[in-house]
Structures are given as structure tokens and as C-alpha cells.
Amino acid sequence: MNETITRTLSGIVYVILLLIATSYSEHSFFLLFGFFMIITIYEFCQLIQLNKILPIILGIIGFTFGTYYQTNKTNDILLLIVSIFVSIKCLLLLFDTKKEKFDTLSKYIYLIGYIIIPFIIITKIPHGIRGYNPKIIISIFILIWTNDTFAYIIGKSIGKHKLIEKISPKKTIEGFIGGIIFSILAGFLISKFYFNPTINYYEKSIFIWTMSAFIISVFSTLGDLIESKFKRIAGVKDSGKIMPGHGGMLDRLDSIIFVAPFLFLFYKILNYVS
């Protein structure tokens, strides 16, 4: 089968599965992302050469307690602190030209803070004032896809200046800026037409979704670069082969797992200010 057709069909199946499970119920959303997390842990352990059994057990226990059992604001803040600390560690890794391997402690730090906790945080994000709202997580994915699409189109057509050539030769500064602009536009359209806010909530909705779009554009790009760094150290092109034409699950979710802690922090700050 033609590679383009394979890639297209694989992508369609992924998007349909995501939309159906997310929209159907909170439990189907949890189950889908729990399944995604297990696959991602498996792939990440392959990248960093870590035995997979204990990490998968840790992931299942952490995800179960983090999603199906009620947590308080203190626990959420602790999850954010750990995850953002590891995110900063990932950013330092991105610009470390000498890093070639990880010690065991670092492997588990990355596993917990870069993979497991972000998946727990992802399940917390779509819970608004009125409980679980699938529109929130669907909108986040729409913004990620918008950023990726227009960053690619603009980078391909007018991109001349490389973003971080050693890590991802195809990414350009022009594409990066273009992705941000079109994501912010998509955020505005989402706030206006998808959520259909009341008059009193209109300006606040626009602010929330345009700012969310900016955060998503910046950190999803960084997330993609960080995963490319892990793959470069491992000497592989893709994290796995579960999605024909796309690679592994980590290749598909590298953006949202890095975005999630920063977006959740933004929502927590909004809630505190309100």
C-alpha cells in the first residue's frame, strides 16, 4: 500500500478513536489515555533502555490513583511541581550537546515526570466548572494539530532559518511563528463558535483560548523537539511502529504530554485569580 495512503488511514483511525472515546464518557476517556500511557511507557523504556515491567506497573498504579480517586488541590500542585521540574530538566537536555546516555536514577525521573505524571494531568484538564467537558480536550488537540499543520506548511513554503537544526532539521523559525499565529486564530474561533459563550463570559473565553493556543504552540513544539532528542540519543527514527506511517504512540503524543503541565498550571492560575 502507498505510504501516503497508509499514513492517512492510520491517522484517520487514530483521530476517530480519540474523538469517540473522549466524547462518549469520562470513563472511556480515562481508559483510552490509560491505554495510550502504557504503550508510551513501553516505547519510552525502549528509547532509554530501561526494563519495562516495573515502569508499566508504576504507570498503572499512578494513573489509577490519579484519575479514578479524588485528589485535592495540594496533590495537584505537587504533581505540577514534579512535572514542571522534570520539564525544565528536559529543556536542559535539549540543549546539552554532550549527553549520550542516562543513569538509572535519571531514567526513572524522566519516566515519572515526563511520561506518567503528564498523562495523569491530561485527565484532569477537561474538568471544568460543570465537571467533565470533552470539548476542552478536543479543542486542545485541534490546536496542536493546527500548530503542526501550519508550522509544516509555512516552514515548507517560506522557511529559511532553522529552529534547532541538530535536533530537527526540518523545523524553521518561520514555521514556528506561523504555527503560533494560526493556532491563536484557531483558539479565537474555538472560543467564538465551539464553546458559544454567554455575553458575560465572551471576553474571558477569548482570552482563555487564545492564551491556551499560544501556550500549546510553544510547548508542543518544544515537546516534539525533546522527543526528537531522546530518539537521537537512542539512534532511532521513530519511538515505535504501532501507527503505520506515523511511528509510535510517543511520536503522536509527545506534544500534549509536554504541553499538559504548563496548560494545567495556566488553568490553575486562572482559577485562583477568579
Disulfide bonds with the S-S distance in Angstrom:
none
